[in-house]
Amino acid sequence: MTDYQATAGQTYMPARENTEIDILPYERLSRPQPEYPPLELNAMAQEKEWVLQSQTQHFLPGVSAKMLDWFWANMEKGYYLWAPGSHKRFSWVKAPWEYGFGNSVHMISESVGKGSPVFGGEGIEIHRLGLEYFPFTYALSHVLVEGVFNDKDEFVDMTVHMWQDCEGGCNHITAAVASTTVSEPPHFVKEILAKDPHARLQPPSTTDHAEYEASRWPKFLPQLYQLWKGHPDPSQNVVCDLTVHKTGEEQWEYCCPHKGLK
């Protein structure tokens, strides 16, 4: 008997075999009204010589902050719905139900459009990070920080998501931040270049990929959340609260850390 895997029936088709797939037509979401101030790196991030690569804001109609909290801890249930045609693989390396949300790790691969090389090759390991990594001068009421490390355990880059409820849905901000001091790229980049030294690697953060993902949440997340709402097994339906509170100058903590069942 094999160990239980939290995949909800999702399968992984090798990325090299399914790159000729269209993404769905989509419209960019409207922005919060009023928009939030542009993100700025805090003193910690500046001291570490990190750079802000991209940032964008969205209004998500019909999506609540609780739904997004749930989504990040239960991504296997909707990863392929989040960016159809673009998202190629998802699996938990350390599942939240077992290790706790803050210690969870997942592996993904994704493309940025039909015919585009798959960014991630056989898989990028993405680690959930503690809020000591949070790089900005302000935060919304819910926060996710997740990042990539290289084989020397050096921080390479991160994606930050923030969101909070508003009338009719919730507002959302996402941003990409990278280190400028790493000594080598992450493992998946070395793996791809070893196979093809001329491979064209285009990070999703340099494209409209974040806009496509955000546009999809109102299309599937409310329905998916309702289908799982009340499911009694915490190893299959992870309850997670990513609300944060400020503890000091440019410092935040989670109000309800999720510890997992391990």
C-alpha positions as CSV (number, residue, x, y, z in Angstrom):
1,M,0.0,0.0,0.0
2,T,1.4,3.4,-1.0
3,D,1.5,6.4,1.2
4,Y,-1.4,8.8,0.9
5,Q,-0.7,11.7,-1.6
6,A,-2.8,14.9,-1.5
7,T,-3.3,15.2,-5.3
8,A,-7.1,15.0,-5.6
9,G,-6.7,12.8,-8.6
10,Q,-4.6,15.3,-10.5
11,T,-1.9,13.8,-12.8
12,Y,1.3,15.0,-14.2
13,M,1.9,14.9,-18.0
14,P,5.5,15.5,-18.8
15,A,5.9,19.1,-19.8
16,R,7.9,18.4,-22.9
17,E,5.0,16.5,-24.4
18,N,2.2,19.1,-24.1
19,T,3.5,22.5,-25.0
20,E,1.2,23.0,-28.0
21,I,-1.8,23.9,-25.8
22,D,-3.8,27.2,-26.1
23,I,-4.6,29.2,-23.0
24,L,-8.2,30.3,-22.6
25,P,-9.3,33.8,-23.7
26,Y,-9.4,36.2,-20.7
27,E,-9.8,39.8,-19.7
28,R,-7.6,41.6,-17.2
29,L,-9.4,42.2,-14.0
30,S,-10.1,45.8,-12.8
31,R,-7.8,47.3,-10.2
32,P,-8.8,48.1,-6.6
33,Q,-10.6,51.4,-6.1
34,P,-8.7,53.3,-4.9
35,E,-5.5,51.6,-5.9
36,Y,-3.0,50.9,-3.1
37,P,0.4,52.7,-3.0
38,P,3.1,51.2,-5.1
39,L,5.1,48.6,-3.2
40,E,8.5,49.6,-1.9
41,L,11.2,47.3,-0.5
42,N,11.7,47.6,3.2
43,A,15.0,48.1,5.0
44,M,15.7,44.4,5.4
45,A,15.2,43.7,1.7
46,Q,17.3,46.7,0.7
47,E,20.1,45.6,3.0
48,K,20.1,42.1,1.4
49,E,20.3,43.7,-2.0
50,W,17.0,42.3,-3.3
51,V,15.2,43.8,-6.2
52,L,11.5,44.3,-7.0
53,Q,10.9,42.8,-10.4
54,S,7.2,43.2,-10.9
55,Q,4.0,44.2,-9.1
56,T,0.3,44.3,-10.0
57,Q,-3.1,44.8,-8.2
58,H,-6.5,43.2,-8.8
59,F,-10.0,43.3,-7.7
60,L,-11.4,39.8,-7.5
61,P,-15.2,39.9,-7.7
62,G,-17.0,37.2,-5.7
63,V,-13.8,35.9,-4.2
64,S,-13.4,36.2,-0.4
65,A,-10.2,36.3,1.6
66,K,-11.1,33.0,3.2
67,M,-11.3,31.4,-0.2
68,L,-7.8,32.5,-1.1
69,D,-6.5,31.3,2.3
70,W,-8.0,27.9,1.6
71,F,-6.7,27.9,-2.0
72,W,-3.1,28.2,-1.0
73,A,-3.3,25.2,1.3
74,N,-5.3,23.1,-1.1
75,M,-3.7,24.0,-4.4
76,E,-3.8,20.4,-5.8
77,K,-7.6,20.7,-6.1
78,G,-7.4,23.6,-8.6
79,Y,-3.9,24.2,-9.9
80,Y,-4.9,23.2,-13.5
81,L,-8.0,25.4,-13.3
82,W,-5.9,28.4,-12.2
83,A,-4.2,28.8,-15.6
84,P,-5.5,26.2,-18.1
85,G,-3.1,25.4,-20.8
86,S,-0.2,27.1,-19.0
87,H,0.1,25.1,-15.8
88,K,1.8,21.8,-16.6
89,R,2.4,20.0,-13.3
90,F,1.8,20.2,-9.6
91,S,2.7,18.0,-6.7
92,W,3.3,18.5,-3.0
93,V,6.9,17.8,-1.8
94,K,5.8,18.6,1.8
95,A,2.0,18.8,2.0
96,P,0.4,21.4,4.3
97,W,-1.9,18.9,6.0
98,E,1.2,17.0,7.2
99,Y,4.0,19.5,7.7
100,G,2.0,22.7,8.4
101,F,1.4,25.5,5.9
102,G,4.6,27.4,6.8
103,N,6.8,24.3,6.2
104,S,5.0,23.2,3.0
105,V,6.8,22.8,-0.3
106,H,5.3,22.2,-3.7
107,M,6.7,21.5,-7.2
108,I,5.4,23.1,-10.4
109,S,6.1,23.6,-14.1
110,E,4.4,26.1,-16.3
111,S,4.6,27.8,-19.7
112,V,3.7,31.3,-20.8
113,G,1.7,30.4,-23.9
114,K,1.3,27.9,-26.7
115,G,4.6,26.7,-28.1
116,S,6.6,28.4,-25.4
117,P,9.3,26.3,-23.6
118,V,8.1,25.1,-20.2
119,F,9.6,27.2,-17.4
120,G,10.6,24.8,-14.7
121,G,11.5,21.7,-16.8
122,E,10.8,18.7,-14.6
123,G,9.8,20.9,-11.7
124,I,10.6,23.9,-9.6
125,E,10.5,23.4,-5.8
126,I,8.7,26.4,-4.2
127,H,9.0,26.8,-0.4
128,R,6.5,28.6,1.8
129,L,8.5,31.3,3.7
130,G,8.0,32.8,7.1
131,L,7.1,36.5,7.4
132,E,10.7,37.3,8.3
133,Y,11.2,37.2,4.5
134,F,8.3,39.7,3.9
135,P,10.1,42.4,1.9
136,F,7.7,45.4,1.8
137,T,6.9,48.5,3.8
138,Y,3.2,47.7,4.2
139,A,0.9,44.6,4.1
140,L,-2.7,43.8,3.4
141,S,-4.6,41.7,6.0
142,H,-3.6,38.3,4.4
143,V,-0.2,37.4,3.2
144,L,1.6,34.6,1.4
145,V,5.4,34.6,0.8
146,E,6.9,31.7,-1.2
147,G,10.3,31.3,-2.8
148,V,13.0,29.3,-4.6
149,F,16.4,28.3,-3.3
150,N,19.5,27.0,-5.2
151,D,21.5,23.9,-4.4
152,K,23.6,25.9,-2.0
153,D,20.5,26.8,0.0
154,E,20.8,30.5,-1.1
155,F,17.5,32.4,-1.5
156,V,17.0,33.1,-5.3
157,D,13.6,34.7,-5.7
158,M,10.1,34.9,-4.3
159,T,6.5,35.6,-5.1
160,V,4.4,37.6,-2.6
161,H,0.6,37.6,-2.6
162,M,-1.5,39.9,-0.4
163,W,-5.3,40.2,-0.2
164,Q,-8.1,41.5,1.9
165,D,-11.9,41.6,1.8
166,C,-13.7,44.5,0.3
167,E,-17.3,45.2,-1.0
168,G,-18.2,42.6,-3.6
169,G,-15.0,40.5,-3.3
170,C,-11.4,41.1,-2.3
171,N,-8.5,43.1,-3.4
172,H,-5.2,41.4,-4.3
173,I,-1.6,42.4,-4.8
174,T,1.2,40.2,-6.2
175,A,4.8,40.9,-6.7
176,A,8.1,39.2,-7.6
177,V,11.3,39.9,-5.7
178,A,14.8,38.5,-6.4
179,S,18.2,38.3,-4.8
180,T,21.1,39.9,-6.6
181,T,23.8,38.1,-4.6
182,V,23.3,34.4,-5.4
183,S,26.3,32.5,-6.6
184,E,24.4,30.1,-8.9
185,P,20.9,29.6,-10.4
186,P,18.4,27.2,-8.9
187,H,18.6,23.5,-9.7
188,F,15.8,23.5,-12.4
189,V,17.7,26.1,-14.4
190,K,20.9,24.1,-14.3
191,E,19.0,21.0,-15.3
192,I,17.4,22.7,-18.3
193,L,20.7,24.3,-19.5
194,A,22.5,20.9,-19.2
195,K,20.0,19.4,-21.6
196,D,20.0,22.5,-23.9
197,P,22.6,25.2,-23.4
198,H,20.6,27.5,-25.8
199,A,17.3,27.0,-24.0
200,R,15.2,30.2,-23.9
201,L,14.1,30.7,-20.3
202,Q,11.3,33.3,-19.9
203,P,10.2,33.7,-16.3
204,P,6.4,34.0,-15.9
205,S,7.0,37.2,-13.9
206,T,8.1,39.0,-17.1
207,T,4.9,38.2,-18.9
208,D,1.1,38.5,-18.4
209,H,1.0,35.2,-16.6
210,A,0.0,36.8,-13.3
211,E,-2.9,38.5,-15.0
212,Y,-4.1,35.3,-16.5
213,E,-4.0,33.5,-13.1
214,A,-5.8,36.3,-11.3
215,S,-8.5,36.4,-14.0
216,R,-9.2,32.8,-13.4
217,W,-9.9,32.9,-9.6
218,P,-13.4,34.4,-9.9
219,K,-14.2,31.8,-12.6
220,F,-13.6,28.7,-10.5
221,L,-12.6,29.4,-6.9
222,P,-16.0,30.2,-5.4
223,Q,-17.5,27.0,-6.8
224,L,-14.6,24.9,-5.8
225,Y,-14.5,26.3,-2.3
226,Q,-18.2,25.5,-1.8
227,L,-17.7,22.0,-3.0
228,W,-15.1,21.3,-0.3
229,K,-16.7,23.5,2.4
230,G,-17.4,21.4,5.5
231,H,-15.4,18.3,4.3
232,P,-14.5,16.8,7.6
233,D,-11.0,15.3,7.0
234,P,-8.2,17.8,7.7
235,S,-5.7,15.7,5.8
236,Q,-7.8,16.1,2.6
237,N,-9.4,19.6,3.2
238,V,-6.8,21.8,4.9
239,V,-8.3,24.7,6.9
240,C,-5.9,27.6,6.8
241,D,-6.0,31.3,8.0
242,L,-3.3,33.5,6.5
243,T,-4.4,36.7,8.4
244,V,-1.4,38.7,9.6
245,H,-0.9,41.3,12.3
246,K,1.8,43.9,12.7
247,T,4.4,43.3,15.5
248,G,6.8,46.1,14.9
249,E,8.3,48.5,12.3
250,E,7.9,46.7,8.9
251,Q,7.3,43.4,10.8
252,W,4.3,41.0,10.7
253,E,3.3,37.6,12.1
254,Y,0.5,35.2,11.3
255,C,-2.4,35.3,13.7
256,C,-3.2,31.6,13.4
257,P,-0.1,29.5,12.3
258,H,-1.2,26.2,10.8
259,K,0.8,23.4,12.3
260,G,-0.3,20.4,10.3
261,L,-0.9,16.8,11.5
262,K,2.6,15.4,11.5
